[in-house]
Amino acid sequence: MLQGNNKTKTRVLMNLTNIEKGTALDSLLIENDIKLLKRLPSIAHAYYQVEEKEEGYQVTYGVEENLTIIPSANVYTTNDDEFAFRLGVYEFNALGRNITIGGIYQNDIYSSYMANIRAPFLFGKRFGLALNYSNITTEEPVFLDDGTADYKYNNTSYELLGLYQFNFQNRIELGVNYFNEDYQYKRGVTNPEVPQDFDVNKLLYKFIYEYNNLNFDYQYVSGFRSILNTQYVISTEDILPDFFIWWNDFLYYKRIGKKGNWANRLRFGLASNDESPFAPFAVDNNLNIRGVGNIIDRGTGVIVLNTEYRHTLYEKNWFVLQSNIFVDGGSWRNPGGDFGDFGDSQNFRLYPGLGLRFMHKKIFNAIFRIDYGYGVTEDATNGFVFGIGQYF
């Protein structure tokens, strides 16, 4: 039996569980079902009850649903008076089937647009599809031997992904992305080997593997998760050669007492080591180092560790106020460089900081975060990073 769901279809939720009528009572199977239900964007909390009957046992799953039509927002500043924002709205439980659909508007000097549809259970409990469109325009720094040049950069992409879940803990995504990149020189140094304006079409093949053993209890998370992302990009221009890129995020969460949560993310990644000013790994506020600024450097390899302690300061009914103490640190391999670059002080960034989280327990991902990162390494900056949802 299932109780507590109003918007989410009962058949959809029961199809995702593994318990079956007439089989032996299996507490481990039930616990895994509850973990799975709590991971869904439509579910804020899940529990179960077991009653003994004359003919056996009756198991009832209970859920508390999230509000799933919510805005998204990200804002950041640095002490260089840099300001950018991203606003959007998403429905995370369209048609009561845990389908995500929505779009985003971004202003980072120029306007950008994104739209996404993700239906992980479109063809049953294991197979689904995702469609993504983006038209992103930003001002990108390009790092040359004699200094930095600024380019107006536009990326228009169309992506189709197949989604397959093997079991409770393991899933993959496999797909293709066709995109166009347009670079227009704006200011800064020049190099005769680097064109000032060029337009290139690319084809990207993507494979993602995820292991997920996280357990959620409202704002608290415990367990381990690993996400491997691999991509092969084919280009039509020699200035931007074909390249292979992969990175893996390792995430570990641990409950500390009744009100604390220790969260960690380790990212390690490598790409084809071409001496290109357009290296794929970026040092950026919204990606890896809070307070560092907007794409202040690039590399063909990355090692980043984000660690933070979250503590619930106040909780009443649906509202939670959480404090956050964090340290973000990382290093990059220079384009054409070697692994020794990871130990170079010029490539290393360390940013400790403080933050707050304002949370609604019954609205999916309704976490408004404010973080202030202060750099303590060479030529460091500092600044605020605002956003919806935990940083990781």
Salt bridges, closest charged atoms under 4 A:
GLU64 OE1 - LYS362 NZ 3.50
GLU91 OE2 - LYS7 NZ 2.50
GLU139 OE2 - ARG187 NH1 2.93
GLU140 OE1 - ARG298 NH2 2.48
ASP150 OD2 - ARG187 NH1 3.38
GLU159 OE2 - LYS206 NZ 2.84
GLU173 OE2 - ARG118 NH2 2.45
GLU173 OE2 - ARG171 NH1 2.70
GLU181 OE1 - LYS202 NZ 2.73
GLU210 OE1 - ARG171 NE 2.29
GLU210 OE2 - ARG225 NE 2.46
ASP217 OD2 - ARG255 NH1 3.75
ASP249 OD1 - ARG267 NE 2.63
ASP297 OD2 - ARG349 NH2 3.64
GLU308 OE1 - ARG290 NH1 2.96
GLU308 OE2 - ARG310 NE 2.65
GLU315 OE2 - LYS361 NZ 2.71
ASP328 OD2 - ARG290 NE 2.81
ASP371 OD2 - ARG290 NH1 3.10
ASP371 OD1 - ARG357 NH1 2.95
